[in-house]
Amino acid sequence: MLLSARNTLPNLDGTLVKLRSIHPSLRSAEARVAEWILNNPHEIMHMSITELAEKCEVAEATIVRLCKKLGYNGFQELKISLARDLVEPIKSIHEEVLPTDDIRTMAHKVFHSAAESLSDTLKILDYNELERAIRAIASARKTDFYGVASSGFVALDAHHKMFKAGLLSAAYTDPHLQIMSARFLTEKDVAVGISHSGSTKDTIESLKVAKEAGATTICITSFMKSPITKVSDIKLVVAARETTFRSEATAARIAQLCLIDAIIVGVSLLRKEESLEAIDKIRQVIATKRY
């Protein structure tokens, strides 16, 4: 398989998803613009940059700066991308689960929310970064996965899948073990930090130590401009939205798990013979544990 994202056009989809992802890291003036766009997406299509600046009481330069942070050259390109989002009516896929909902309705809302989290992630996923992550892990001597709390479960799942694909890896959910392992990594290794908020101090510190040791560092987070991205060579962003009975972190976990799957499959395709041999060995030994 030839992995390549180089010949594809820039991913300009998911303007609203990108805005939600970047919003927590924005300055006050930029945040006002982002909030106005999120609350009035249809009106933006008929406004000039000057009109939007007046509505938000900011300078036009602030809007241009926000557009560039989102990956667009300017306000017009943002509007073109936003128009794609609005081809279909905006639907509240992440509907609130209500105390009055019956079991069927509740289940549909939960499953629909999970599906939309995956759909939103595909809109903002940087495929060049994904390819870099796949190639780095495929050529690594060892890959460490760091995560705490719910992200720790994702790290453990990643290690399990790597193991089944015949790849040397480890998962650490204890902050002390994370940073100790990071210290012994080399330029031949990869360290992956998983943090929904991108602000988990222990995970960030461990990635920083791994980077200083020479390892390639990768982060999986829900926020494009979060602290963890500053210590990461490769940045992978997933989407998630919070509802009353479900935190953002819970919704993000589904997208994180699916992204890990995509990485492992990509690595396996690059290492086809080794991966098939490992899978066959695993099947043989597991068969002895089943009736």
Helices and strands as residue ranges (DSSP letters): H 15-22, G 23-25, H 28-39, H 41-44, H 49-56, H 60-69, H 75-85, H 103-124, H 127-139, E 143-146, H 150-164, E 169-172, H 175-183, E 190-194, H 201-212, E 216-221, G 227-231, E 234-237, H 248-270, H 272-287
